[in-house]
Amino acid sequence: MAASTTAAAAPPSSCEIVRLPEDLLAASIARTTPRDACRAAAVSPPFRAAADSDAVWSSFLPRDLPPLADGELSPAPPTKKALYMRLSDSGNPLLLADRLMSMWLDRESGAKCYMLSARALFIVWGDTPEYWRWIPLTDSRFSEGAELRDVCWLEIRGKIHCKMLSQNSTYAVYMVFKILDESYGLDFPPQEAAVVIRESKLTRQVCLQGHENEGENEEEVPQNYRPLMVPVMRGGLRRRNRRLPHGVTVPKKRADGWLEMEMGEFTNEADEDGEVSISLTETRGGNWKKGLIVQGIEIRAKK
């Protein structure tokens, strides 16, 4: 019987796709996401050259970035990828021209994110030193924050135009703040947070001050206590049976040392042309409040 003369085909020396011209590879990668582009760069040297190209990263940069404050991008990043990485450094957001807002890009999606400083918010009695005072901040991109001295009517509002946000993106809204040791009145009753876009209004109960230290060396205050005069109280005073109702949102500690509390979420559709309105209020309880430091309201891509 004659021996077979058919020889086994030799395996290709490399993946056929890497033989494509770099511009075609780049065009394909540009239709993915920043995360996919970073993964593609690890495949092979030809992929890395295409994935790191300006052609790819230009496609991920928003074409309608708001004007930035002078010097925010100095020195200028040498490549489009370096520019994207600087813009998406959420730990060091960029100040806008008025220095009352900061912005950054969500690194995974490229969505534009913002923080409205306390000065960019409407705070009832905010310019009355008896109730609020403005203090310098050393651990923020903003130069000052608002410290609550004493109010019985807590009302903080902010807004942002939908055109400043990325289209077809879902956002979460957070109050960013600190609580002073000598605070009171921020744990009860719960506050109301609201996020309004178009005719849609989302509200939730929130509580600025947690209760993890409740129980030790504290003096109780009757549940129906409603001071008519400014109280002289210590931070250790607490109310009986003040366990939070189910579903009340409480703050979380951030890596930068501040607290954040989710106020709600919304979706910015492609045709949005109005504003997103945000508020935090507690105006019904009648009790006095003290010890809140507001850095601002953050609006970032929902994970």
Disulfide bonds with the S-S distance in Angstrom:
none
